[in-house]
Amino acid sequence: MNKLPKIDRQREHQANERTFLAWLRTSIALIGFGFAIARFGLFLHQLNLAITQQEPLVHPLFNSENLGIVLVITGIVTIALAAWRYNQVFWQIERGDYQPHRLSIWIITGVVMIFGFLSIPILLLRNPVSSRPTSAFTQPPSPKKLQ
């Protein structure tokens, strides 16, 4: 069952654990970015509302809140895939028949690239801010108040 010396198996298991922790950090980053994108979109929405005094138009499907939620879900799924892959490699090391698979690397790379491309229009297609003064802070004082 164990073809490798004990020290080599130990190194392989430690490498497997480091790989799992790298996937875990990636998952945490995806969740963090998702949370930040969703909250920052809410902040921009409120800022636009405060400046223009009008409810800004938000696309019902393609908006920062939905992108953030999808990124958080992707991060959670990535954690599950990382744990599954860690366990699979663990048993392959124990049996001495490790076979590397690059499919999960390509899938995660593609998913992150797609979300990166989806975030570009959210950044570029902002509603223009009205140039007319609507706030009490931006309106010139009335002549009656100056007297």
C-alpha positions in Angstrom: 0.0 0.0 0.0 2.7 2.5 0.9 5.3 2.6 -1.8 7.0 5.8 -0.6 9.2 6.1 2.5 7.5 7.7 5.4 9.2 11.1 5.0 8.2 11.4 1.4 4.6 10.7 2.2 4.8 13.3 4.9 6.0 15.9 2.5 3.3 15.1 0.0 0.6 15.4 2.6 2.1 18.7 3.7 2.1 19.9 0.1 -1.5 18.8 -0.2 -2.4 20.8 2.9 -0.7 23.9 1.6 -2.6 23.6 -1.6 -5.8 23.3 0.3 -5.0 26.4 2.3 -4.2 28.3 -0.9 -7.7 27.3 -2.2 -9.1 28.4 1.1 -7.5 31.8 0.8 -8.9 32.1 -2.7 -12.3 31.3 -1.4 -12.1 33.9 1.4 -10.9 36.5 -1.2 -13.9 35.7 -3.4 -16.3 36.0 -0.5 -14.6 39.3 0.6 -14.7 40.8 -2.9 -18.4 39.8 -3.2 -19.3 41.4 0.1 -17.3 44.6 -0.8 -18.8 44.9 -4.3 -22.4 44.4 -3.0 -21.9 47.0 -0.2 -20.0 49.5 -2.3 -22.8 49.3 -4.9 -25.3 50.0 -2.1 -23.2 53.0 -1.0 -23.0 54.4 -4.6 -26.8 53.9 -4.9 -27.4 55.9 -1.7 -24.8 58.6 -2.7 -26.5 59.0 -6.0 -29.9 59.3 -4.3 -28.6 61.9 -1.9 -27.0 64.0 -4.7 -29.8 63.9 -7.3 -32.8 63.5 -4.9 -34.1 61.0 -7.4 -34.2 57.2 -7.2 -31.5 56.0 -9.6 -32.4 53.4 -12.2 -30.8 50.0 -11.4 -30.8 47.1 -13.8 -32.9 44.3 -12.1 -30.5 41.5 -13.0 -27.1 43.1 -13.8 -26.1 45.1 -10.8 -23.4 45.2 -8.1 -25.5 43.6 -5.4 -26.2 40.5 -7.6 -22.6 40.3 -8.7 -21.5 40.4 -5.1 -24.0 37.7 -4.1 -22.8 35.4 -6.9 -19.1 36.0 -5.9 -20.0 35.0 -2.3 -21.7 31.9 -3.5 -18.8 31.1 -5.8 -16.4 31.4 -2.8 -18.5 29.0 -0.7 -18.6 26.5 -3.6 -14.8 26.9 -4.0 -14.4 25.9 -0.3 -16.4 22.8 -0.9 -14.5 21.9 -4.0 -11.2 22.5 -2.2 -12.2 20.2 0.6 -13.3 17.5 -1.9 -10.1 17.8 -3.8 -7.9 17.7 -0.7 -9.6 14.5 0.4 -9.3 12.9 -3.0 -5.5 13.7 -3.2 -5.1 12.5 0.4 -6.3 9.0 -0.5 -4.3 9.0 -3.7 -1.2 9.7 -1.8 -2.0 7.0 0.7 -2.6 4.5 -2.1 0.5 5.7 -4.0 -1.4 6.4 -7.2 -1.6 10.2 -7.3 -2.9 11.6 -10.6 -2.9 15.3 -11.1 -6.0 16.9 -12.6 -6.0 20.4 -14.0 -9.7 20.7 -14.7 -10.6 22.4 -11.4 -7.8 24.9 -12.0 -9.3 25.8 -15.4 -12.8 26.0 -14.1 -11.9 28.3 -11.2 -9.8 30.4 -13.6 -12.7 30.7 -16.0 -15.2 31.6 -13.3 -13.0 34.3 -11.8 -12.3 35.8 -15.2 -16.0 35.8 -16.1 -16.8 37.7 -12.9 -14.0 40.1 -13.6 -15.4 40.8 -17.0 -19.0 41.2 -15.6 -17.7 43.8 -13.1 -16.4 46.1 -15.9 -19.8 47.2 -17.1 -21.0 47.9 -13.6 -18.1 50.2 -13.1 -18.4 51.9 -16.5 -22.2 52.1 -16.9 -23.0 54.4 -14.0 -26.0 56.7 -14.2 -24.8 60.2 -14.9 -25.2 62.6 -12.0 -27.4 65.5 -12.8 -25.6 68.9 -13.1 -28.5 70.9 -11.7 -28.3 71.8 -8.1 -30.9 70.1 -6.0 -29.4 70.0 -2.5 -29.8 72.8 0.0 -26.0 72.8 0.3 -25.5 73.4 -3.5 -28.2 75.9 -4.1 -27.3 79.6 -4.1 -28.9 81.5 -1.2 -32.1 83.3 -2.0 -32.2 87.1 -2.0 -34.5 87.2 1.1 -32.0 85.2 3.2 -29.2 87.7 2.4 -31.1 90.7 3.8 
